[in-house]
């Protein structure tokens, strides 16, 4: 059950796909050695861009929101991956508190939350969904766009633990990217918090991420014997840009020109 790149092209991208598939045992071994040296995120999604002649990531989300888009045929793999990921971080976990974004009106996003909770339940966890949205003051049932019902319960803090009424979890799973900052209720809790707070957009920077990706892409390309350009989007940074005030546009244009 291996996902395939679907394309009608027969140029360099097809050659890249063929190269990757033929080297799969070597690549899997390379990844295993990397995971011995580096901790993998609990979960993540990668936004790929297919330009026809190259295939490269342009964004990595450590709080993925598309579990409802997964192919149902891959559900057993998802459950297995969730089981392994939970055991690495909190082997004794039985109850899991899932905290989503505060998008109570975005029923498409809530469908993602329902799909994620279903995967975790199939992995043997008792999962309940808690909201830190101040508008949720009592258990609230919300219907998703496809007719499913999701129950959001208000999260309470008791000393250094996050709880729901009658539910004290072993670990807390965030599906909230913290782009609006780190809420006080999440700070300093004693439960395992997955992912950690520093993974949120309140502290994380794309420039730092792609600096790290540059090193990984270079090493992987040398290992596989391919041109790094095929899997690297290339990036640069510019400071002092304000689109509303039309400030810094010349500097940005110069950066783009140098990359192209």
N, C-alpha and C positions, 0 to 999 in steps of 0.2 A: 504494500500500500504506500507507494511513493508518489507524491504530486509531480506532475509533468508540466513543463513549460509549453503552453499551447500557442503556436504561431504558424502562420501560413508562409512565413519567410524561409528562404533557403540560403541566406547569406551568412555573415559572421556569427550572428546570434545562434543559428542552428549548429554551427561548428562549436560554439562555446557550450551549448547544452550537451552536445555529444561528448565533448571533452570531460565535462563534469560527471555525466552519467557513467562513462567508462572508467573514471577514476574514483568511483564511489567508495570502494573499500579503503583506499588511501585517505580519502577526505574524512571518512568517519573516524579513522584512527587519528588523524590530525586533530579533529575536534575533541576526541577523548583525552588526548594529551594536553590540549588547551584547558579543558575543564579541571584537570588536576592542578593547574597553576592559578586559575581564575574562577571565581564564583559566577555561575550563570544566574541571570535574573529569574525570579519565580515564573513570570510570564512576560511576553512582549509581542508586539506586532511590528512588522517592517513594511514601510510604504516603498514599493519598487516602481521604477520608471523604465519602461521598455521603449527605447528609441529606435528599435529595429536593428541597430548595429551594435548596441551595447545594452546591458541590463545592470542597473545600479540602484542602491537604496538612497532615498532622499530624506527619510525620517524614520526614527525608531521610537515607538511609544511603549513605555514601561507600565502603562495602565491601559491595556488594549480594550477597545470597545466594540469589537465585531464578532463576538462568539456566535451570534445568531447567523452569521454568514458562512460558518464552517460547513463543509460537506458532511452530511450525516454519516457517510461511509467511514469517516475518520473518527467518529465518536469513541470507539474502543481505544484508539491511539491517544486521544485526548484524555480519557479517563486514566490510562496507564501513566501518561506524562504527569497528570495532576497528582496521582498517588506518589510517584517518585519525588516530585518537587516538594510536596508537603512533608514527606518523611525526612528529607534533607534538612529542612528548617525546623520542624517541630515534630519529631517522631511519635510523640505521645498524643498528638492532636486528635480530638474526637469531635469537639464542637468548633465551628468556625463562624465568626461574625463577618459578614460581607458588607462593606460600606461603599455604596456607589456615589456617583456625582449627584448634585442636587437638582438634576433635570427631571422633576416630577411630571412635567408636561410633555417631555419628549418620549413618547411611548415606543418609538423605534429603538432608542437607547435602552429603555427598560426591558425590551425584548432580549437585548444582549445580556443584561443582568440575569434574566431568567434562565437563559441558556448556560451561562457560566455557573450559576447555582446548581443547575441540573447535572452538569459534568462533575462538580465537586461532590454532590450527593451520591452519584454513582461510584465515586472513589471511596465511599464509606464514611463520609463526614455528615454530621448534623449541622445543616447550614440554615441560618436565618439572616435576613437582610435588614440592616439597621441604617437609619438615615440621620445625618447631622444637619439636615436642613431645618432651620428654626420654624418653618411652616408646618413641619410634621410633628404634632404634639401628642398624637395618639395613633394606634395601629390603623393604617390606611391602605385599603385595597385599591389598586389602580389597574385598569384593563389596558393591555397593550393593543397595538394596531391590528394584531391577528387574533384577538379574542382571548388571549391568555390573561390570567389574573396574577398580579404580583403584590405581596404584602410588605409594605414598608413600616418599620417600627422605630419609634424615636430612641436614639442612643442616649444612655445616661452614663455619667461618670461617677463611680463609687471609689473614692480614694484614687488609686492609680490604675483602675480597671474600667474598661468600657463594657457595659452590660445592657441587656434588654430585660424587660420584666420576665423573671423566671428563667433567664438564660445568661450564663457566664461562660464565655468561650475560652478555649485554649489559645487561640490565635485570632488576629484581626487581619482580614484581607482588604486592602484598599483597591477600589476601581475608580478612584478619584485622583486626577492628576495634580491637584493642589495648585493649579495655575493662579488661583486667587489668593494664595498664601497658605500658611500652615495654621489651621484652626487650633485654638488653645486646648480644646478638648482632646486633641490627638497627641499633645506634647507630654513626654515623660511617662507614658503608660508602661506597665510592667509586662503586659502580654507581648508575645511576638507580633510585630507589626510588619506586614508584607504588602508591598515592598517598603523599605525604610523611608522615612520622611525626606531624606536628602535626595531621593530619586525623583521627587516631584519637580514641576516646572518652577516652583518658588525658588529653587536653588540651582537646578540643572540648566546647562547652557548647550545649545546645539553646536556651537563652535568647539567646545571641549569634546563633545561626542565625536564630531567628525575628525578632530585631530587624532583621537584614539583610533577611529576607523581607518584613517590613512595608514597607520602602522600595521593594522591587521590586514588590510587589503594588499599592502606591499609584501608582507610575509606570505600570505596565502597565494598570491600570484607567482611569486618565486618558487614556492613549493609545487604548484600545479604546472608551471611552465607556460603561463599565459601573460599577455600584456595587461598590466595593472589597470590601464585606462578602461578596459572592458567592464570592470566591476566597480569603478570608482567615479562618483559624480564630480569630484573636485569642488573645492569651495574656498572662499576667502572671507575675511571679516572687514567691516568698515564701521567706524564710530562716528558719532555726532550727526546721525541722519534723522531728519524729521520730515516725513512725507507731507504732513499738513502744512508745515511752514515752508516747504520746498527748500529745505536746507540739506546740504550734503549730497545732492543728486549727482553732481559732477564727479565726486569721489567714487560714488557707487558705480557710475558708468565706466570709470577708468578701471575699477576692479573687475567688472564684467568683461571689458575688452581684453584685459590681461589674461583672464581665464580662457577666453575663446581663442 
